[in-house]
Amino acid sequence: MAFVLTVRWVAKDGEEARVERALRQLVEPSRAEPGCREYRPSRDPEDPRVFFIYEEYDDMAAYEAHGASEHFERWGAGEAFPLLASRERAFYETL
């Protein structure tokens, strides 16, 4: 069983490019984390302000380590979060 997180971000008007840049900075180091099975950001083709991120980890501890990582603190919490109009998360476990 794996721990799954889905995330939907909506960028503030005019901040889409900066949010995309922050997400691109997160991809490689997030995928290299121990316990990270998948880290896949996507963008809505009809609304460039909307981003969807699918994340899959071995367990809750691996997810928590991701949230405490230097790259997440810098590019997620530090760079992207202030540029967002909204942020939604949902948590799941694989069957």
VEXDREN-2710 file (C-alpha; in Angstrom, 1 decimal):
% VEXDREN-2710
k/r/px/py/pz
1/MET/0.0/0.0/0.0
2/ALA/1.3/3.5/-0.8
3/PHE/0.4/7.0/0.4
4/VAL/-1.1/9.2/-2.3
5/LEU/-1.5/12.9/-2.4
6/THR/-3.4/14.9/-5.1
7/VAL/-2.9/18.7/-5.1
8/ARG/-4.7/21.4/-7.1
9/TRP/-3.1/24.8/-7.2
10/VAL/-4.7/27.9/-8.8
11/ALA/-2.2/30.7/-9.5
12/LYS/-3.1/34.3/-8.9
13/ASP/-3.7/36.2/-12.1
14/GLY/-0.4/36.9/-13.8
15/GLU/1.6/34.5/-11.6
16/GLU/1.2/31.4/-13.8
17/ALA/4.8/31.4/-15.1
18/ARG/6.4/31.9/-11.7
19/VAL/4.3/29.0/-10.3
20/GLU/5.3/26.8/-13.2
21/ARG/9.0/27.7/-12.6
22/ALA/8.7/26.8/-9.0
23/LEU/7.1/23.4/-9.8
24/ARG/9.8/22.6/-12.4
25/GLN/12.4/23.2/-9.7
26/LEU/10.6/20.7/-7.4
27/VAL/10.4/17.8/-9.9
28/GLU/13.9/16.4/-10.0
29/PRO/14.8/16.6/-6.2
30/SER/11.3/15.4/-5.2
31/ARG/11.6/12.3/-7.5
32/ALA/15.1/11.6/-6.0
33/GLU/13.8/11.5/-2.4
34/PRO/13.8/8.1/-0.7
35/GLY/10.3/6.8/-0.5
36/CYS/9.0/9.0/-3.4
37/ARG/7.4/6.7/-6.0
38/GLU/5.9/9.4/-8.2
39/TYR/5.9/13.2/-8.4
40/ARG/4.0/14.4/-11.5
41/PRO/2.9/18.0/-11.9
42/SER/0.5/18.9/-14.7
43/ARG/-1.2/22.0/-16.0
44/ASP/-4.8/22.5/-17.2
45/PRO/-4.6/23.0/-21.0
46/GLU/-7.8/25.2/-20.9
47/ASP/-6.8/27.3/-17.9
48/PRO/-3.1/28.0/-17.5
49/ARG/-3.6/29.2/-13.9
50/VAL/-4.6/25.7/-12.8
51/PHE/-1.9/23.1/-11.8
52/PHE/-2.5/19.5/-10.7
53/ILE/0.2/17.5/-8.9
54/TYR/0.0/13.7/-8.3
55/GLU/2.3/12.4/-5.6
56/GLU/2.9/8.9/-4.4
57/TYR/5.1/7.8/-1.5
58/ASP/6.0/4.6/0.2
59/ASP/4.3/5.8/3.4
60/MET/3.2/8.8/5.4
61/ALA/6.8/9.2/6.8
62/ALA/8.1/9.6/3.2
63/TYR/5.5/12.3/2.5
64/GLU/6.3/14.1/5.7
65/ALA/10.0/14.0/4.8
66/HIS/9.1/15.6/1.4
67/GLY/7.3/18.4/3.2
68/ALA/10.3/19.1/5.4
69/SER/12.8/19.0/2.6
70/GLU/14.9/22.0/1.7
71/HIS/13.7/22.0/-1.9
72/PHE/10.0/21.9/-0.9
73/GLU/10.5/24.7/1.7
74/ARG/12.3/26.9/-0.9
75/TRP/10.3/26.3/-4.1
76/GLY/6.9/25.1/-2.7
77/ALA/6.2/26.9/0.6
78/GLY/8.6/29.8/-0.1
79/GLU/8.1/30.5/-3.8
80/ALA/4.9/29.0/-5.0
81/PHE/2.5/29.2/-2.1
82/PRO/2.5/33.1/-1.9
83/LEU/1.6/33.1/-5.7
84/LEU/-1.5/31.0/-5.3
85/ALA/-5.1/32.1/-5.2
86/SER/-6.1/28.6/-3.9
87/ARG/-4.5/25.3/-2.8
88/GLU/-6.4/22.1/-2.3
89/ARG/-5.1/18.7/-1.2
90/ALA/-6.6/15.2/-0.9
91/PHE/-5.0/12.2/0.7
92/TYR/-5.5/8.5/-0.3
93/GLU/-4.0/5.1/0.1
94/THR/-3.6/2.7/-2.8
95/LEU/-5.7/-0.5/-2.8
END
